[in-house]
Amino acid sequence: MSSLTITPKGPLRGTVHVPGDKSITHRALILSALAEGDSTIRGYCRGEDCLNTLSALQKLGIPIEIEPDQVHVSGKGLWGLTEPAEPLDCGNSGTGLRLLTGVLAGQQFFTVLTGDASLRSRPMGRIVKPLQLMGAHIQGRKGGNLAPLAVTGSRLKGSDYVSPVSSAQIKSAVLLAGLFAEGETRFSEPLQSRDHTERMFRFFGIPFDVEGNSIRVTGGQSFQAKDLFVPGDLSAAAFFIVGASIVPDSEVRIPNIGLNPARTGILDILTEMGANIQIDNQRDESGEPVGDLVIRTAPLHGIAIGASQVPTTIDEFPIFCVAAALAQGKTTVTGAEELRVKETDRIQAMATELKKLNVAIEETPDGFVVQGGSSLQGGHCQSYGDHRVAMAIAIAGLTAESPTVIDDTDCIETSFPGFHGKLLELLTNSN
């Protein structure tokens, strides 16, 4: 088990390239495998989560050639997958496991999907239920609520599912299953969640209809392979965005970042707090909006965040807690109970660890309250095996009065290989 020591130092200065978007990479790999023909995916995320999805597709019979900056996927069409000889290990990735379950529910063979201890403790009933309503045969621990999941492929029928929560993973699992189902599949959610799957459907030419927060797709529609570009992951960039905002005299440029409106909540929130974020060279790449970010240090102030802002910021809340801790005044977050069922209970994790650094933060059932403006102290912190918690504490440590030690930081590799090196490079550039 590795640890990371952060020593307060200098401003952050220079240009940093972040990994390809994790969410888009998962979908690009899966849809390229289901397409007819060959696709090249440039800029893919090389984190362990996406590599586990890639490996799972290879075990399902999809030829994939891996290069440092791109992968070549030989798609076999909707019905070209083959039964794997062993369980598919999704590691720490809830996205990988949930989306693959949607695909495999409509196949004509048997598959077992599993993951690490964290993934095996996270709720899967939220996808199992709608898939079973389509005729899927899925079994798992705790009545199908926990992985490993055993999927016996079957003939699916379209359904009309109204989700009680807004979730891109639930939506995507149902829509992917809908590609194999007879008739029409309709998915509705309270608020629109991230739309990467819909955008990629459109890019590949898969017909669907959207009405409000509902989407409909008809099964059995084959589609042709296309080359894709994966933009930089805004969730990964968020750590450097906040770091450059709170460390005095910083200026950081982050090129080729995905600016999907369903993902830019963190930019909106930080701008509302007073952050100095400039967006240059805006354009579209493979159906997704992209741009270059320039961030300069600025004084932040506390704000109130409600439930309507949560879906577009859900993955960035650990680093948002750090911004709130360094802002002047009080920040409150409500309607974010979804954070309690991520890689860890992120509300509890961030409250516990930031208190060790002298942050006045209190958790509530669906969020937290931060009284910002205190001077941070160094401390000995835990990551709970959660990559976003680990990186958020690392950024907080940049502003502390003494070094901060973070235990169990191997988890960072799941989404951001080389994170610490890139952070040190920005600090070195400032000298």
PECOR-V343097 format. One record per run of one state. SS is the DSSP state (H for helix, E for strand, C for the rest). FROM is the first residue (numbers start at 1). TO is the last residue. If there is no record, write none. Layout:
ss->SS from->FROM to->TO
ss->SS from->FROM to->TO
//
This chain:
ss->C from->1 to->2
ss->E from->3 to->6
ss->C from->7 to->12
ss->E from->13 to->15
ss->C from->16 to->19
ss->E from->20 to->20
ss->C from->21 to->21
ss->H from->22 to->34
ss->C from->35 to->35
ss->E from->36 to->42
ss->C from->43 to->47
ss->H from->48 to->59
ss->C from->60 to->63
ss->E from->64 to->66
ss->C from->67 to->69
ss->E from->70 to->76
ss->C from->77 to->87
ss->E from->88 to->89
ss->C from->90 to->93
ss->H from->94 to->104
ss->C from->105 to->109
ss->E from->110 to->114
ss->C from->115 to->118
ss->H from->119 to->121
ss->C from->122 to->124
ss->H from->125 to->133
ss->C from->134 to->136
ss->E from->137 to->140
ss->H from->141 to->144
ss->C from->145 to->145
ss->E from->146 to->152
ss->C from->153 to->156
ss->E from->157 to->157
ss->C from->158 to->159
ss->E from->160 to->162
ss->C from->163 to->167
ss->H from->168 to->178
ss->C from->179 to->181
ss->E from->182 to->182
ss->C from->183 to->183
ss->E from->184 to->188
ss->C from->189 to->195
ss->H from->196 to->204
ss->C from->205 to->208
ss->E from->209 to->211
ss->C from->212 to->213
ss->E from->214 to->218
ss->C from->219 to->223
ss->E from->224 to->224
ss->C from->225 to->227
ss->E from->228 to->229
ss->C from->230 to->231
ss->E from->232 to->232
ss->C from->233 to->233
ss->H from->234 to->246
ss->C from->247 to->250
ss->E from->251 to->258
ss->C from->259 to->264
ss->H from->265 to->272
ss->C from->273 to->275
ss->E from->276 to->285
ss->C from->286 to->287
ss->E from->288 to->296
ss->C from->297 to->300
ss->E from->301 to->301
ss->C from->302 to->303
ss->E from->304 to->305
ss->C from->306 to->306
ss->H from->307 to->310
ss->C from->311 to->313
ss->H from->314 to->326
ss->C from->327 to->327
ss->E from->328 to->333
ss->C from->334 to->336
ss->H from->337 to->341
ss->C from->342 to->345
ss->H from->346 to->356
ss->C from->357 to->359
ss->E from->360 to->364
ss->C from->365 to->366
ss->E from->367 to->372
ss->C from->373 to->379
ss->E from->380 to->382
ss->C from->383 to->386
ss->H from->387 to->397
ss->C from->398 to->403
ss->E from->404 to->407
ss->C from->408 to->409
ss->H from->410 to->414
ss->C from->415 to->418
ss->H from->419 to->429
ss->C from->430 to->431
//
